[in-house]
Amino acid sequence: MSSLSARLLKRLESRQARVGTVGLGYVGLPLAVEFARSGLTSIGIDLDARKVDAIQRGESYIPDVSSAEVAALRASGRLQATTDFSVIAALDTVNVCVPTPLRKTKDPDMSYIISATEAIAEHLHPGMLVVLESTTYPGTTEELVQPLLERRGLKAGVDFFLAFSPERVDPGNRAFNTHNVPKVVGGTTPVCSELACALYATSIETVVPVSSPRVAEMVKLLENTFRAVNIGLVNEIALMCDKLGIDVWEVIDAAKTKPFGFMPFYPGPGLGGHCIPIDPFYLSWKAKQTGFEPRFIELAGQVNASMPHFVVDKIAEALNVQKKALNGSRVLIVGIAYKRDIDDIRESPALDVMGLLHQKGARLSYCDPFVPVLSGRAWAGGFDLQSETLDNASIFSDYDCVAILTDHRGVDYKGMIAGAPLIVDTRNAIKQAYPHVFRLGAPQPTHAAVWNDAPMGIGDAVVQAII
Ligand SMILES: NC(=O)c1ccc[n+]([C@@H]2O[C@H](COP(=O)([O-])OP(=O)(O)OC[C@H]3O[C@@H](n4cnc5c(N)ncnc54)[C@H](O)[C@@H]3O)[C@@H](O)[C@H]2O)c1
């Protein structure tokens, strides 16, 4: 081990190291907080001055990180944030957690990684460790990041240290967080691996070294492709069950009693978030460079992308049973975040469903306790919407149809069952059969038309009887 690497190791182990995190979003802020919590001096860098100012004020904007914790770490001096990249000159390590979206052509958009790496390269100094965490195609660290960092003459593995370690955080997950999800680490040399492992060992319960950055990059893509393909499979099974009149939710619940060889995945209105709908296409893109045509990724992508259309058809079919047209009907979308109990609407299938419903003339409102405002830029309707508040269950009766697209906890589903004339449930939030509830992947309710003809108030009586 050289004197540079020995010095960094010592600084990490003694918690004297000053560590940086570039990109303070869903991944970067929890990581910067975790480093600070372990006793390191943690400095976050982001282009977004609003995020930096919030942290400096001791406020969190990420639901998984409490403002109390940010405020305490700010007060202790162990957490700081800035928009100024020149602080990197005085840092021992930098983790890069910037976005990796897709272009419209489904090609990787590497512009964030490139601009962050170029900014780091300006202040790179001997003995520093750089770790890329953004999800990306195998080869990015060595083929793209390393040459950008080496432009000024310093050499990876000799003068500075370079590794890839995928972030595996699951926003909103109450059991697993940045601290207790094992961290896979692959350095460009054995010393790079050792130093990156030492960095994470300060703050994360389990560190899993692998032989190279490429392996670490591929690990993340295997995990996310596994999810995308299995969700695609279960969505296709749900479409089949829908045709066959079988309840897919009951099937999954029974199948998961098998103690081995089966893992439950659940159908829904489509894929969302910054990971599962996107990351497999990074792998697909890279594989195609070698002439390999990945089939599972493309097929799962097609099935998953078809789900918002299926949901719109389901809403139209449900309205039709009640002798109503989609055109002109008032539809309340419940939940627009891409998954339960979080505020993230990136790639959310709810936005696709809303765009399609709007195109067909539905009069849309939405309610999401985590997303108070929906900007017109975020969906195809093009106009701003504000979340309805559902404090009074009678509000449900104002709509021709209520469509549950995200099953947030804390929504009054009993009140919805009692008040709404028609419900389309894409998440199995309402687990029982009701005459006016159409569930994705389940048999059509048998008395739906009768329900519509029933006198007002019968809903309450039936719900009382069934719940
Ligand atoms: N969100 C997740 O659940 C999750 C989970 C695992 C992995 N990831 C991966 O982690 C990476 C980051 O995702 P995220 O959800 O945290 O994104 P995010 O959009 O929440 O945060 C990214 C942050 O980077 C900042 N940024 C962009 N360019 C920058 C630059 N050049 N310099 C400094 N800051 C810059 C943005 O302002 C933003 O605050 C992505 O590659 C994503 O695929 C995300």
The ligand as an SDF file (V2000), in Angstrom:
LIG
                    3D

 44 48  0  0  0  0  0  0  0  0999 V2000
  -34.2960    7.1720   -6.2310 N   0  0  0  0  0  0  0  0  0  0  0  0
  -34.0140    5.9050   -6.0060 C   0  0  0  0  0  0  0  0  0  0  0  0
  -34.8070    5.1800   -5.4250 O   0  0  0  0  0  0  0  0  0  0  0  0
  -32.6970    5.2940   -6.4270 C   0  0  0  0  0  0  0  0  0  0  0  0
  -32.3370    4.0560   -5.8950 C   0  0  0  0  0  0  0  0  0  0  0  0
  -31.1360    3.5010   -6.2420 C   0  0  0  0  0  0  0  0  0  0  0  0
  -30.3170    4.1400   -7.1700 C   0  0  0  0  0  0  0  0  0  0  0  0
  -30.6920    5.3400   -7.7170 N   0  0  0  0  0  0  0  0  0  0  0  0
  -29.7860    5.9820   -8.6660 C   0  0  0  0  0  0  0  0  0  0  0  0
  -29.0940    7.0340   -7.9880 O   0  0  0  0  0  0  0  0  0  0  0  0
  -28.8710    8.1150   -8.8900 C   0  0  0  0  0  0  0  0  0  0  0  0
  -29.4680    9.3930   -8.2920 C   0  0  0  0  0  0  0  0  0  0  0  0
  -30.8710    9.2090   -8.1740 O   0  0  0  0  0  0  0  0  0  0  0  0
  -31.7620   10.1370   -7.2490 P   0  0  0  0  0  0  0  0  0  0  0  0
  -33.0930    9.4770   -7.1740 O   0  0  0  0  0  0  0  0  0  0  0  0
  -31.0570   10.4540   -5.9890 O   0  0  0  0  0  0  0  0  0  0  0  0
  -31.8510   11.4510   -8.1470 O   0  0  0  0  0  0  0  0  0  0  0  0
  -32.3930   12.8870   -7.7060 P   0  0  0  0  0  0  0  0  0  0  0  0
  -32.8620   13.5480   -8.9380 O   0  0  0  0  0  0  0  0  0  0  0  0
  -33.3020   12.7540   -6.5300 O   0  0  0  0  0  0  0  0  0  0  0  0
  -31.0820   13.6230   -7.1810 O   0  0  0  0  0  0  0  0  0  0  0  0
  -30.0210   13.9420   -8.0200 C   0  0  0  0  0  0  0  0  0  0  0  0
  -29.4160   15.2550   -7.5390 C   0  0  0  0  0  0  0  0  0  0  0  0
  -28.2660   15.5220   -8.3420 O   0  0  0  0  0  0  0  0  0  0  0  0
  -28.2110   16.9130   -8.5590 C   0  0  0  0  0  0  0  0  0  0  0  0
  -27.3420   17.1370   -9.7080 N   0  0  0  0  0  0  0  0  0  0  0  0
  -27.5880   16.9270  -11.0180 C   0  0  0  0  0  0  0  0  0  0  0  0
  -26.4980   17.2080  -11.7480 N   0  0  0  0  0  0  0  0  0  0  0  0
  -25.5420   17.5900  -10.8820 C   0  0  0  0  0  0  0  0  0  0  0  0
  -24.2040   17.9960  -11.0360 C   0  0  0  0  0  0  0  0  0  0  0  0
  -23.6080   18.0310  -12.2200 N   0  0  0  0  0  0  0  0  0  0  0  0
  -23.5250   18.3530   -9.9360 N   0  0  0  0  0  0  0  0  0  0  0  0
  -24.1090   18.3220   -8.7100 C   0  0  0  0  0  0  0  0  0  0  0  0
  -25.3630   17.9260   -8.5090 N   0  0  0  0  0  0  0  0  0  0  0  0
  -26.0730   17.5600   -9.5810 C   0  0  0  0  0  0  0  0  0  0  0  0
  -29.6550   17.3070   -8.7560 C   0  0  0  0  0  0  0  0  0  0  0  0
  -29.8380   18.6880   -8.5340 O   0  0  0  0  0  0  0  0  0  0  0  0
  -30.3470   16.4440   -7.7040 C   0  0  0  0  0  0  0  0  0  0  0  0
  -30.4580   17.1100   -6.4670 O   0  0  0  0  0  0  0  0  0  0  0  0
  -29.4810    7.6920  -10.2160 C   0  0  0  0  0  0  0  0  0  0  0  0
  -28.4830    7.1120  -11.0180 O   0  0  0  0  0  0  0  0  0  0  0  0
  -30.5010    6.6490   -9.8160 C   0  0  0  0  0  0  0  0  0  0  0  0
  -30.7440    5.7310  -10.8600 O   0  0  0  0  0  0  0  0  0  0  0  0
  -31.8720    5.9330   -7.3410 C   0  0  0  0  0  0  0  0  0  0  0  0
  1  2  1  0
  2  3  2  0
  2  4  1  0
  4  5  1  0
  4 44  2  0
  5  6  2  0
  6  7  1  0
  7  8  2  0
  8  9  1  0
  8 44  1  0
  9 10  1  0
  9 42  1  0
 10 11  1  0
 11 12  1  0
 11 40  1  0
 12 13  1  0
 13 14  1  0
 14 15  2  0
 14 16  1  0
 14 17  1  0
 17 18  1  0
 18 19  2  0
 18 20  1  0
 18 21  1  0
 21 22  1  0
 22 23  1  0
 23 24  1  0
 23 38  1  0
 24 25  1  0
 25 26  1  0
 25 36  1  0
 26 27  1  0
 26 35  1  0
 27 28  2  0
 28 29  1  0
 29 30  1  0
 29 35  2  0
 30 31  1  0
 30 32  2  0
 32 33  1  0
 33 34  2  0
 34 35  1  0
 36 37  1  0
 36 38  1  0
 38 39  1  0
 40 41  1  0
 40 42  1  0
 42 43  1  0
M  CHG  2   8   1  16  -1
M  END
$$$$
